[in-house]
Amino acid sequence: MKSKQPPVRTRRIKVPLLLGLYPAALIAALTWLFLANRDNLQVLFVSPVARQRLVASIATSLQDFMTLALSIVVEAAPFIVLGVTVSVLVQSFSLSNKLLSRIPRNKVGRALSLSFAGLAMPVCECGNVPVARSLMIKGLSPRDSLVFLLSAPSINIVTFLATWEAFNFNRGVAVMRIVGTLVLANLTAYLVTRYVRPEQLLDKNFSATCEARHDDHNYSWTTMLSLFRSELWQIMRLLILGACIAAASQIVIPRDIITSIAENPFLAVLAMLLLAFVVSICSSVDAFFALAYAHVFSVGALMTFLIAGPMVDIKMLALLKTTFTTRTLVIMTSSVAAGSVIIGLGLSYVW
Amino acid sequence: MFGKLSPKNIALTFVMCYLFLYIIRLYISGNLGMYIHPRYNGFVLFMSLFASTALLAGLATGYRQKAAAHTASQPFRLADAIVVVFLVAGFILPAKPLSERTVGERGIIIPIIKLSNRPDRCPTTTPTAIRGWVMQLSEFHPSCNDNKPIELVARVLPAGSVPLPNNMIYFGRVVISCCVIDARPYAMPLINNTDRSYASDTWLHVFGTLRLKTINQQPQFVIEPGSIKEIADPSKPYEYINDRSYITQPEISQ
């Protein structure tokens, strides 16, 4: 009788992530310090005075970095608390079933109702992420949630009124912003679900959460508060990381370089797209920020900023990483970037 | 010792409470404006109080009763440690305005004079802050504002990429729409008709008159000062869009 041979196991040697993370982070930090202080480095080896100046310069860069990053955190944190609170309530009191049942089943009605759902949630886009997560846990499809996430920041009363007021010399900007957002949000959601397989859309941990909590409701106070804490931490940690990246990019990339290429229509649109990505400003006030460039950039370039900014910026991508896979976010970002550039270029020549 | 709570949940609760209590402290000390537009102050304060209360209540209720397993947080990772270090470092550093170098790299917004604007359409109000002046001078025909009196409290800004003649300096403030991340300097050229030179970041209280000149082959309004007085750094250095409460009264240095 032959003895059972144990199965041959192939060992997969996993290189600990930390071994790659530490050097990469160190290189990134050194590169950032170098770029932020490039003017001082050339005389670093010449005199002690120059070295003192370099230390002071690095200290200044770090102080500014902390100020910029903290400003994003301080401004966005309350909206995230609001969004997480709504999310917990939606999950805990079966509100999701009532909300989801009100969405029309036909395609056009469904797309329109999700696109205009921001009218009921006129907050910074940060607050929409936990709400969308809770609705997905309770059954909203990723495509529908993407339409909501991409359109809600721009298609709401607060943003519309702010844009209407800021561009009072050209009211069409406010209207075009809504139309452009409506089209691009739905198109992007379609493209993402077209080119990403369903099992690759959502982050694995979030998918597991959806499966675990899908049928749960009527939570106890203890569970609701525990849920509040865990969801808040999940989102806040990525907000902080996103804020750090946005702050670092603002220090490394001088803004006047971005805005110095306004004369070429194509480059102007690209510059405003990059600015929107880097600045990571709330949609409720970005119209006033864009207004400062109204005398330099075309309306088309400004429209690119106003449409793309609330959809994809450093802060928003960091928050969305809690829910979607990198592949989903890459396709989403590419679609928004390409679509907003096309809209911007078209308006630059027509308007 | 911790009842039914895990040490990790306790640590996370205190870290997040620390963040919201720090925000509350900024509000109480009047330094919230160093980071965000004052329109958010009430909302930020309320949500910070709410969040702190909810987090501490979660500790209290979780001490006796265990929450559902799937509501637990994910394992503590290196990224979490980086976030905690950032938060602690951020809250130790005092709140400070952006440095002159970072401000200078954002590109100064100056009035853009358009001779195509209608000369018969003139403003009926007088701005009191730099942004208002920059917007008004850009919006209306120059004849509407030439020789108008102007009074401003602002600071000397670095020249940036658009140089001025030797006897002029950029005079303006950093303006915030939402939070410091979007801050941009608005400024106008100021003729320095004194025998002093003013370093960047010096705060001045200026009474003067607007004059239309040609600078860098472009028409540009400059401030011809009647008097320039150096003042102490104000406690509220930023200007905020659509908020007049932060237009500071001059804090005269002795």
Contacts between the chains, C-beta under 8 A, distances in Angstrom:
chain1	res1	chain2	res2	distance
A	18	B	78	6.6
A	21	B	78	6.6
A	57	B	101	7.9
A	60	B	99	4.8
A	60	B	101	6.6
A	60	B	102	8.0
A	63	B	93	6.6
A	63	B	96	6.0
A	63	B	99	6.9
A	64	B	98	5.7
A	64	B	99	5.4
A	64	B	101	8.0
A	64	B	102	4.6
A	66	B	89	6.9
A	66	B	90	5.1
A	66	B	93	5.4
A	67	B	34	7.6
A	67	B	35	7.3
A	67	B	95	7.5
A	67	B	96	6.4
A	67	B	97	7.8
A	67	B	98	6.2
A	67	B	180	5.9
A	68	B	98	7.7
A	68	B	180	6.0
A	68	B	181	5.3
A	69	B	86	7.3
A	69	B	90	7.1
A	70	B	35	5.9
A	70	B	90	5.0
A	71	B	35	4.3
A	71	B	36	6.3
A	71	B	179	4.1
A	71	B	180	3.8
A	71	B	181	5.2
A	72	B	179	6.5
A	72	B	181	5.4
A	73	B	19	7.5
A	73	B	90	7.8
A	74	B	23	5.8
A	74	B	26	7.2
A	74	B	32	7.4
A	74	B	35	4.6
A	74	B	36	5.6
A	74	B	44	7.0
A	74	B	179	7.1
A	75	B	35	7.0
A	75	B	36	4.6
A	75	B	40	6.5
A	75	B	44	7.7
A	75	B	178	6.4
A	75	B	179	4.1
A	75	B	181	8.0
A	77	B	19	6.8
A	77	B	20	7.3
A	77	B	23	7.0
A	77	B	44	7.9
A	77	B	47	7.5
A	77	B	48	7.6
A	77	B	51	7.8
A	78	B	40	7.4
A	78	B	43	5.7
A	78	B	44	4.9
A	78	B	46	7.7
A	78	B	47	3.5
A	78	B	48	6.6
A	78	B	51	7.9
A	79	B	47	7.8
A	81	B	47	4.6
A	81	B	48	7.8
A	81	B	50	6.6
A	81	B	51	4.5
A	82	B	47	6.2
A	85	B	50	7.6
A	85	B	54	7.8
A	169	B	139	7.6
A	205	B	74	6.3
A	209	B	70	6.9
A	212	B	70	3.9
A	213	B	70	5.9
A	216	B	68	7.4
A	216	B	70	7.8
A	219	B	68	7.1
A	220	B	65	7.3
A	220	B	67	7.9
A	221	B	61	5.8
A	222	B	58	7.8
A	222	B	61	4.4
A	222	B	62	5.8
A	222	B	65	4.6
A	222	B	66	7.5
A	222	B	67	5.1
A	223	B	67	4.7
A	223	B	68	4.7
A	223	B	71	5.6
A	225	B	54	6.2
A	225	B	57	5.7
A	225	B	58	3.4
A	225	B	61	5.7
A	225	B	62	7.0
A	225	B	67	7.6
A	226	B	9	7.6
A	226	B	58	6.0
A	226	B	62	6.1
A	226	B	67	3.3
A	226	B	68	7.3
A	226	B	71	4.5
A	226	B	72	7.2
A	227	B	67	7.5
A	227	B	71	4.3
A	228	B	54	5.5
A	228	B	55	7.7
A	228	B	58	6.5
A	229	B	9	6.7
A	229	B	12	6.5
A	229	B	13	6.1
A	229	B	16	7.4
A	229	B	54	7.9
A	229	B	55	6.0
A	229	B	58	5.0
A	229	B	73	7.4
A	230	B	71	5.7
A	230	B	72	6.2
A	230	B	73	4.3
A	232	B	16	6.3
A	232	B	51	7.2
A	232	B	55	7.8
A	233	B	12	5.1
A	233	B	16	6.5
A	233	B	73	5.7
A	234	B	73	7.1
A	234	B	74	7.2
A	236	B	16	6.6
A	236	B	19	7.6
A	236	B	83	7.9
A	237	B	79	6.7
A	237	B	80	5.9
A	237	B	83	4.8
A	240	B	83	4.8
A	240	B	86	6.1
A	240	B	87	7.0
A	241	B	79	6.6
A	241	B	82	7.5
A	241	B	83	6.6
A	244	B	86	6.4
A	246	B	181	6.6
A	247	B	181	7.1
A	250	B	102	7.9
A	250	B	181	6.8
A	251	B	102	6.5
A	254	B	105	3.8
A	254	B	106	7.6
A	254	B	107	8.0
A	255	B	105	6.3
A	255	B	106	4.5
A	255	B	107	5.5
A	255	B	184	7.9
A	256	B	105	6.3
A	256	B	106	6.5
A	256	B	107	3.3
A	256	B	160	6.4
A	256	B	161	5.5
A	259	B	107	5.5
A	260	B	107	7.8
A	260	B	161	7.1
A	279	B	181	6.4
A	279	B	182	5.6
A	280	B	181	6.3
A	281	B	177	6.8
A	281	B	178	5.3
A	281	B	179	7.8
A	281	B	181	6.7
A	281	B	182	4.6
A	282	B	178	5.0
A	282	B	179	8.0
A	284	B	178	7.6
A	285	B	37	7.3
A	285	B	177	4.6
A	285	B	178	4.3
A	285	B	182	7.9
A	285	B	241	7.4
A	286	B	177	7.4
A	286	B	178	7.6
A	286	B	182	7.9
A	288	B	177	4.5
A	288	B	241	4.9
A	288	B	242	7.6
A	289	B	177	4.6
A	289	B	178	7.3
A	289	B	182	5.0
A	289	B	184	7.7
A	292	B	109	5.3
A	292	B	184	5.9
A	292	B	186	7.8
A	295	B	112	4.1
A	295	B	114	7.9
A	295	B	138	5.7
A	296	B	112	7.5
